[in-house]
Each structure stands twice: as structure tokens, then as C-alpha cells.
């Protein structure tokens, strides 16, 4: 029997095991299905065979950016230069915990990297908001918004995390349609 899809906090970092296999495709083709899956959400031994998840080759992914921020370093910088908080953070971000502010610094840097312009934007051009269910998303303004629109970006996927003294963010910038100039030949 497959396990419930709730991927609950059970792994080393709190997530990862206990995932329902009914939503996992085990075909070697992207988007394929396992030949032993049943309507009840279980799969046979073909799950163990795995499935390849190759990168997109159609140019929909504009870029991926990742950055880390050392929380204690940010704390020292903000203590020595209080005005830095006003330059780095939008008013709604300034009252967050130090770890959350460090994750936002990482997110702002990751956006620049995903768009191919690391460090070439105003810190105020990028803010992190949360949906009603606390899922983070990005709001762009100014030169950063202009760069995203020029690249045809329609979606920005954001993941934030912090553990110990490190905060991290990953951003994936995506187009709605494939790029007509995409290099669809991938070395094998």
C-alpha cells in the first residue's frame, strides 16, 4: 500500500519520507505513469525503478538563482549600521525575525541571479510576501520588474529556509511560453 501524501515531518530536516506514491510517475518518460498503479493510490514494485526528471529544454526556465546569508553577519551589520535595514528591507519586512530577514536578503540576491543580473537592482525592488497559507512569493518593482518583463518572466518560484546560522533562498524564473530562441539540444 502507498503511504498518505502528507509528506509529514519525519526526515532529517523534518520532511521527506512518508509520501504517497499515487502521485509519483515511474515511467522513464517525463509525465509517464507506472504500469501497476491503481486508482486507490498505490503502486507496485515499479516505483522502485524510478523516473527521470530531465531539465526543460524549451527555454521556459529563464534562470535559477540561489543565495545564502549568514544570520549572525546580518545581525552585526544591522547593529553597526542601523540605516542598512531601511535600505535592505521594505517597511513590512523590517519587523520580521532576524532569520526571516536574512532569508529575504538571500531571496533578493537569488532573484538577481535568476534574472542574470546579480547585484544590478535596488534592494527595495524585490519583496517577499506570503499567501494566506504562508507560502512565500515575490513582488518585483522598478528595474527588477523591467528586467523580468524583458525576459518574458511570468512565474517566479521561491523557496526559503533557515537553519542554524544560515538562511537560504532559491528562485526559479519561468516563462509562460517556450522561448523561440531556446537551445533545445542538450548534450547527452
Secondary structure, 3 states (H helix, E strand, C coil): CCCCCCCCCCCCCCCCCCCCHHHCCCCCCCCCCCCCCCCCCCCCHHHHHCCCCCCCCCCCEEEEEEEEEEHHHHHHHHHHCCHHHHHHCCHHHCCCCHHHHHHHHHHHHHHHHHCCCCCCCCHHHEEEEECCCCCEEEEECHHHHHHHHHCCEEEEEEEEEEECCEEEEEEEEEECCCCCCCCCCCCC
